[in-house]
Amino acid sequence: MTTARHHEERQEEADRPGATPSAPEVADAADAAPAPPAWRRYLPIIVLAAGLAAGYAAGLHDYLSLSMLAEQREALLGLVDANYGLSLAVYFLLYVLAVAFSFPAASVLTIFGGFLFGWLVGGVVTAFAATLGASAVFLAARSAFGDVLRRKAGGFLNRLADGFEKDALSYLFVLRLAPVFPFFVVNIAPAFFGVPLRTYLIATFFGILPGTFAYSWLGQGVDSVLVSAAEAGREVSVGDLVTPEITIAFVVLALVAAIPPVLRRLRGAGNS
């Protein structure tokens, strides 16, 4: 009787106007709330894909090349001398958009930065711009596809994702330092493995610093290469500037970055 009367009193109190709903009622209301429309999840990635398509349609790939730098180097240097701050801001914005839209011009733009602003200023500005642009791609991919892979993935991918989440910083350092992985792929891949944004930012910024300063240094001294190529009547490519020694150095850095996670995995296997 006491229990029934207590239940009736609680029901009357819940029915009273202005009464605070109980926790189960709040949970039920949250479950019953309509889910946001799917287009909101995919809107950021659609915008970035549209930006990439627009860039190709406008022929930006013809302008972001070492051949164009060879032809317009005097005019570009004159613009920088006349409007240094504005030129640096335009370069920063252009780099952010190029990376966010996954336009394949990161290496060439980094060389541009070193040529126009010097290896130190160009390298620092490029590192911040590349990190910001890469974060935009990461967030867009995580919003659109972040949960899809984990729901549909098999055992191997789930184990890979678990390992990535446990040691994401080291994994990302390896991916950033290794020269065999395309930049835009490394920008997107962590979105599928639940990497926190803070970890992504730290690993991206510091992981790209060696390559960024290396390419900026190449850009600072590229003028003589451009002149020689113009006199010989041939075009210059990034491959003409990147020596085997630079590639080997990147591989060694990636191997060094891979040591900590490998050791932790071996210790974990030994303890089990």
Beta strands, then each sheet from edge to edge (+ up, - down):
end
